[in-house]
Amino acid sequence: MFQTIKNAFLSPEIRKKILITLGLLLVYRIGCFVPIPGLDSASIFGSAGSTDFGLMLSAITGSAFSYGTLFALGIVPFINSFIIMQLLTLIIPKLEKLSKEGEEGRKKLTQYTRYAAVLLALIQAIGVMFLWRDAIIPVFTGDPENQADMICTMMLIVIILVGGSSLVMWLAERITEYGIGNGTSLIIFIGIISSLGTSIWTAMYSAIPSQVENGDTSGIWFLFGFILLVFVLFLIIVFIDMSERKITVQYAKRIKGNKMYGGQTTYIPLKVNASGVMPIIFASSLIMFPEMIIQFANAGSSEFGLFWTQWLGSGGNLYPLIMFILIIFFAYFYSQIQFNPDDVAQMLQQNGGFLQGIRPGQSTAAYLRKVNNRLTLFGALFLAFISLIPTLILQWVDGFEALGLGNAFSATGLLIVVSTALEFQKQLESQLLVKNNKGFLK
């Protein structure tokens, strides 16, 4: 990978794209430290930022939510909007037709996704504003009893949160368009990496020295154990992410005029984990939505709120089981969106391709569907394992909690980080390949 980056910087065109990407990510990180007027960040960090919902948003936004900054909502509204549009595309015929109309149809769907993201940002900003209501300081008078000033400050906070989320969405799109890699993934990547760095720094220079002063050296070993666990997970994720099943395809020989076509052998690559982290994101969003409503409505002490926290919330008794089932379900759901065996079988038949020992047409589609379903099951079990087991270990072992590493870095976050890094490397290699081919043609 380091050699790929070195070669990329030697090319002026690719170097420019990398610098644009880094510059836009720097703008994003600067925005994560810009405070919102009228908020007491210490109160937010001590109360609303320490809830399960707050910890989830903080991990994605690089602690921006915990401190009540400009990009507190981050890219979350756009992600939710994208998920909703993916679901609606399967339900609404008009949207499904747009998705099959090529580039123009995708542009219209992207525009609809933007509108939905702004609407969701508005709804979430209002909810977050009520969640932060105890930390609001009126900007003009500073008197919480002044209702007019309080209302103006609340409106200002909502406008800033919506504007900040829209700016993050714009930065992500500019990274995708002018930089290298997927802008949304890179922004989440930066947020998770910064959260991990902050947690490890705190553990090394605050928690562990305090323990050593009291004669307790166990924190050092727990930190080494945490780093070892992250390294092992990194190896497993890379191995699974790069694994694929190659289905051999042969093309029959055809003679047209004086030329012979076909007779080639190629393959269809089916990735073991083709869905990436999307099933985990879908499942987490579905589980966290009621918790978000409970937090916004300040109903945590209500009967329903207590029931949800005890049984279904993050850390609840049934949370691992429900999360496991939802990941399996959404893995198959997302697989149906990405891969259509009937379309692949039809394309092969039209181009004279066939699978050895399998009849063209419906038999080929049935075989591809069977293979894809088996790979999807294995990938879903891998996602469920990587999402639940290491995270539960970090949260249940007291040594990790004492260092503040229990919620610092989930295996889901590591999966996102590794997948984004591998995708970034593939994008660089693709850019270098295109450049080399252009030079060869010249």
N, C-alpha and C positions, 0 to 999 in steps of 0.2 A: 504494500500500500504506500509506503514511504517513497519507493521508486516511482510509483504512479504520480504522486503529488509533485515530486521533483521534476518529472518530465512535463507535467501540466504547467508548472511555473516557467518553463523554458519557452512555452508557446505564448506569444503576446495576446492572442485572442482568448485563450483559455484562462490566462493569468488575469485578464480584465474581468472575466466572468466570476472568477474566484474572489477577486477584490470587491466586486459589487456585492456578492453574497455576504462576505465578511462585514462590509460596511453597513448593509441593511440589518444584519443581525446585531451589530453594535448599536444601531439606532434603537432597535427593540430593547436591548438590555438597558440602555440609558433611560428609556421610558419606564422600565420596571422600578426605577429609583426616584421618579418624579412624584412627589406627594400630591394628593388631592386636597385642595383648600377646604377647610371646615371639618377636618377629621383629626382625631387624636389617634395616631398610629399605635401608640403603646397600648391603648385600650383595645384596639382591634386585635393586636397580636396576642393579648392576654385572654381574650374571650372568644370572639367569633372566629378568629384565625386558628383556634385550637380544636374546633369541632371536626368530626370526620369529613364533613363536606368542605370545611375550610382547609383541612390538610390536603385533600385531594386537589382542590384548586391551586393551593400553594405549590404543590409538587409540579403541576403542569406549567404554572406561570413563573416558576423560579422565585417563589416567596413574595411575588408582587401582591397577591391577594392578602397575605398575612399582614402586610404593612400598609394596605390601603393606598396603592399608587395608581398612576395613570392607566397602566395595563393590567389592572387587577382581574379583569375578566379574561384577558388573553385571547387565545384563539378558540376558546371553548364554545361560544355561540356559533361560530362557523362550522365547527365539527358537528355539533348537534343538528345544525341546518343541513349539512351534507348527509347525515344519517337519515333524517326525515325525508329528504328528497330521494334518496335511494329506495326507501320503503314505498313512497308514493309513486315512484316510477313503475313499480310492479303492480300497483293497484289501479292507477288512473291511466286509461288507454292513450290519452293525448300526450302525457308525459313519456309513456313508453314509445310512442311513435317518434317523438322528438329525439329520444336517445339513439334511435336508429337512422337518423337523417344526416349523419356525418358531422362535419365540423360546425355547420350552422346550427344544427340541433343542439350540440353540446354547448355552444355559446349561449343559447337561450336558457338551457338548464342551469348553466353557471350563473346567469343573471338572476334567475329565480332563486337560486341558492343564496346569492348576496342579499336579496330583499328579505328572505326568510331569516338570514343571519342577523340583520339589523333589527328586525322585529323581535327575535329571541333575545338579542342583546338588551333591548329596551325592557323586556319583561324581567330578565335576570337582573338588570341594573336596579329596577324598582325593588325587587326582592332583596338584593344585597344592601340597598340603602336602608330598608327596614331592619335588616340584620345588624347593621352598623348604627342604628338610631341612638344607642347609648353613648356612642363615641363621637357624635356630631357636635361641633361647636359652631354656632352661627357666625358667618364670616364678617358681618357688618357691625353688630353690636356685641357679640360674644356672650349674649344673655340667652340661655336656653328657654327662658320664659317668654321671650319675644316671639310670638307665633309667626308674624309676617316674615321676620328674618329667618326663622327656622324653616319655613316652607320654601323660601328662596334658596336657602342652602341645600335643601333636599333636592330641589329641581336642578341646581347646579351640579350636584354629585351625580345625578342620573345622566345628565347631558355629557359630563366628562367621561363617565364609564362607557356610554354608548360610543362616543367619539373615539375613545382609546381602543375599544374592541374593533371598530371599523378601520382604524389606522393599522392595527395588527393584521387584519385581514388583507388590507392593501399591501402591506410589506410582504406578506406571504406570497401574494400573487406576483409581485414584482420580482421576488427571488426566483419563483418558478419560471417567469418569462425571460428575465435578463441574466439570471445567475445560473447556478448548477444545483440540481437536486430539487426535491419537492419542498416548497417554502413552508407549508404547514408542518410537515414532519421535522424540518430543521428547527423551527421555532419551538416545538415541543421538546426536541432534542436538547436545545440550549437551556431551556427551563429546568429539565430533569438533571442535566449535568451540573448546573449551578447549585441546585438544591443538594445534590450529593456532595459537592465540594464544600459547601457551607457546613453540612453535618459532620463530615470527617474532620474539618478544621476545628470545629467546636469540641469534638471528642478528643482530639489530640492536644489541644492547647487550653482546654477548660476542664472537661470531665475527668480525663485520665490524671492530670497533675493533682486535682483535688483528691482523687482516690489514693494516689501514691503518697501524698502527705499524711494520710491516715494509715499508711502501711498496707494498703490493698493494691496488689499488682495485677489483679484479675482483668482489669479493664484493658491492659495491653494485649493480653491473650485473646480477649473477645474481639478487639480491633483486628488482630491478625486473622482470627477466624472469619470475621466479616469480609475482609479482603480476599481470603481464600475462597469463600462461598461465591463471591461475585466473579472471581476468575473461573471457577468451575462452571458456573451458569453461563458465562461468556462463551466458553468452549462448546457447551451443549447447544446453545442457541445458534452459534455459527455453523455447527455441524448440521443441525436440522434445517436451518434456513437455506443452506446451499445444497441440500439433498433433493433429488428429483428422480422420478421414474421415467425412463426413456422408452417410448413405444415406437418400435420400428415401423416405418411406412415405406412401401415399395410402389414405384410408379411403372405402369405397363409401358412397353415400347410402342410408339405410334409412328407411322410413316406418312408424311405429307409431302407430296411431290418427290423431290430428290433428297429430302432431309428426314432424319429420324429423331423423334422427340421421346423423352421419357427414359425409362430404363434406369433411373436413379434410385438410390436408397437414402432416406433421411429418417428423422424421428420426431415425435411429438413429446416435448418435455412437460411432464406434469409434476409440479413442485409438491413436496410433502406438506409444507405449510404455506399453501398458496394464498390463504386469507390474511396472512400476517397477523397484526394485532387487532384487526377490526372486530373479530368476535368478542375479544376482551373489552374493547371500548363500548361495543353495543351492550354487552351484559352489565358492565359497570354503570353506564348511563341509565339503564332501565332500573337498576337497584337503587341508585343514588337519587333518582328523580323524586320519589316520595320523601326522602330525607331532606332534600333541598326545600321542598314545600313546607315541611315541618319546621325547619330552621327559619325560613322566611316568615312564617306565621307565628313564630315564637311559641310553638305548641309542643316543645320538647318534654314538658312536664305533664301533658295531657295523657289520657288513658291510651289513645292510639299512639302517641309519640313514645311512651314508655314501652308499649308492646313492640313497636317497630325496632326500637333500639335494642331490646333484649333478644329478639328472635331474628329479625331480618336485616337490621342495619349492619354496617361494617363492624365486624367483631361479634355479631350476634350469634346465637346458638345454631341457627339454620343457614347462616350466611355462606359457609363453604359449600354445603350441599346445593343450595339454589344457584350459586355462582357456577358450580360445576355443570349443572344441567343447562343453564343458559348459554354457557360457552359452547357446549356440544351443539345446542340448537342453532345458535347464530353462525357457527362454523359451517354447518350444512346449508343454512340460509344464504350466507355470503358466497359459498361455493356455487350455488345455483345461479347467482347473479354473474359470476365471473366466467364460468365454463359451461357451455351448452353442447353436450355430446351430439345432439341431432344436427346442429349447424356444422360441426366439425366433420361428421360422417357425410353430410351432403356435399360439403366442399371437396372432400377427398374423392368422392364418387364422380363429381363433375370434372375433376382434374386427372382422372385415371389412376388415383392412388388407392391402395388397399393395405390392410393389415394381414400379415402372413397367417394363413389358417383361419381367417375370419372373412365371412362373406360381406361384400359391400352393402351399404344401406342400413337397415334396422339392426342387423346383427352387429355391425361395427359400432353403432350408437349404443347398443346394449352393453357391449364389451367395454367401451370407454366409460360409460356410466358406472359399471361395476368397479373398475379400477379406480376411478375418481372418488367413489364413495368410500372405498377402503383407505385411500390416502387421506381423505378428509377426516375419517374417524381417527386415524393415527395422529394427524396434525391437531385435531381437537383435543385429544387426550394429552398431547404434549403441551398445548396452550393451558389446559386446565391445571396440569401439574406445575408448570412454570408460574402460573398466576397465583396459586394457592399455597403450595407446600413451603417454598422458601420464605414467602412473606409471613406465613403463620409462624415459622421458626423464629424469625426476627422479632415478632411481636410477643411470642410466648416465653422466650428465654429472657429472664430478668437482666442478665448481663448486657444484652444488646439494648434493652430499654433504658438501663442506667446510663449508657453512653449517648442516648438520644438517637440511636440507629434503628429503632423499631419501626418507625414510620418514615425514615429518611430516604429509603431507596427500595422500592418494591421490585420484584422480579419482572413485573409487567413493564416498569420503567426501563429496566435493563434490556428487555426484549425490544422496546421502542428504540432505545439508543443503538443497539447492535444492528437492527434492521435498517435504521436510517444511515448509519455509517457504511454498511455494505452497499446500500443503494447509492450513496454519494460516490463511493469508489467505482461502482459500475458506470455511473454517469461520466466520471472523469475518463475512464477507459474508453467509453463510447465516443466522447469528444476527441480524444487522441486518435482513435481509429479513423474517424471521419477526416481529421486533419491530415493524417498520413496518406489516406486514399486520395485526397485532393492533390497532395503533392505528387503522388505517383502518376495521376492522370495528366497533370501538367507536364 
